[in-house]
Amino acid sequence: MEGRQTGKIGSSRPTRTRRIERTKRDYPQKTFKKSYSKAAEGKVRIIPIGGVEEIGRNMTVVEYGDDIVVVDAGLQFPEEETPGIDFIIPNTKYLEAKKDKIRGMIISHGHLDHVGAIPYLIDKLGNPTIYATKLTKAIILKRQEEFPHGPKLDVQEITSESRIKMGKSLAAKFFDITHTIPDAIGTVIETPLGNVIYPGDFKIELDAKGNPENIEPYVNLGKEKNLVLLMESTNVEMPGFSMSEKTVRENLERIFTAAKGRIIVGTFSSQIERIIEMLKIAESLGRKVFIDGYSMKTNIEIAKELKLFVPKKDTLASIDRIDDYPPEKVLAICTGAQGEKNASMMRIANKKHKYIKIRPDDTIILSSSIIPGNEKSIQNLKDNLARQGARIIHNKMEDIHASGHAYSEELKMMIKMIKPKFFIPVHGHYFMLKTNADLAESTGIPKENIVTPMANGIIIETDGEKIQPTKETVPANYVMVDGLGVGDVQEVVLRDRQMLSQDGIFVIITVIDAQSGKVRNSPDIISRGFIYLRESQDILKQTRYLIKKTVEEATGKMHPVNIDYVKTLLRERIAKFLFQKTKRRPMVLPVLIEV
Ligand SMILES: [Zn+2]
């Protein structure tokens, strides 16, 4: 995934997330005392722990004999069903039980859906060695700085030339792939039965004549004994080939050249390759570059440190000096192209940015796609910018954004080059995985040689002849990260949050005479997000009557009064009554005061 990375490297809500490590106040954990089986003798076991029911929290386990290799440790951003949650991370219960067998963790590239969970789970896995390329390593280490209480990570740098022994029976080697971030690699895990291949996120670029570029690694790999290909499904529903990043570059260059005033670009901070390209275009046109947004600045810093590009001495300038330069000499690159609340672009649109005020001759370029769910905030962003007279160019008007994930023809090409015996689609919702499985079948892989994971935590085993899921599964339920800690599915908390977000809250404050058990005065009612009290006088009247009746019936023969019992009864009856009247289920909170 290349989107959703406009927060700090590694956290969309930095201040809240940082609190986690400080407080260390974990949710109560469910204990899984269960021990897990070993891979059957002579069989390779593959477990997608995360990433096969969603886009995000990617993690795959490859196991043979006494050796385990973990590939990727990503996080997923919250969805509607998980209100109030910052991230969802893979469930590592299985690995925790077998942590002495983990020979290493390989990280394919620096995007959050592949590296994001490391700070939350590495300790629980016994802090195994992490293998990553130069840039990925720098991103992992930079992010770990936000977790001062976390362990010191052991990150070994790898290149596509590396080969690493992983215990007695496994080894890993790597191959270069094309994605939207430099230094992305594919992984080959060598097992006694053949290679398990995990390209991670990739796309295949075509040259001007329509020929695929940089495919030698895949072609060479295709000559080996390839047991299983685990292939991503993000764009499997898209026909043909994805747009080339070269086209994006050409269009940006044309738009930059034609712009008369300032250029302000909003994009994903994770699009490091494109940001570097924009810097180069700016240099050629003599524009100064102003980077705004924490994650964007951090990524540029890392790219500079690693000399992924070497800017001329005076290319980059601090944002507070943007007004010192004539408009035709200014390029600002900002976070917040998804309309995120406090990101740079939104502050500009809302006239809250300290240094950038929109001028009529500004050209604003939104070099990004719309991540589903963000339609409204992006519309808002565009409207507010347009009201101030700026000219806006977005990805539907011009080809100024390309996905970093292969479309169906590229995916087919990969399968044909690798020529695996078995195929497992990963990274996506079930329908996407199924579509990817069908696609693999269309390239000639027999149906019985394809396993489409039904859910995270499925154990798939192969003896080299056949491949199939076992009857056993490993824990895969949600592990949440929020401002308070890391924890199992906190069903109660989550249900409460869901209820509050859907139907609001209904608080009843009742004063009871401790002697007589009678209700004193009329009960007070506070309602939020449920019904508008002023327009619901009838319901309120009936509710008050029901409260009085319920309390007095219950307390009539009760000495002393059992407050908890009355509360429970009150909650049940009022909730039922409100549901009958409104078909909604607000959270009912009775407060009883004895006097
Ligand atoms: Zn990615």
Boltz pocket constraint, residues with backbone or C-beta under 6 A from the ligand:
constraints:
  - pocket:
      binder: B
      contacts: [[A, 1], [A, 2], [A, 109], [A, 111], [A, 179], [A, 201], [A, 404]]
      max_distance: 6.0
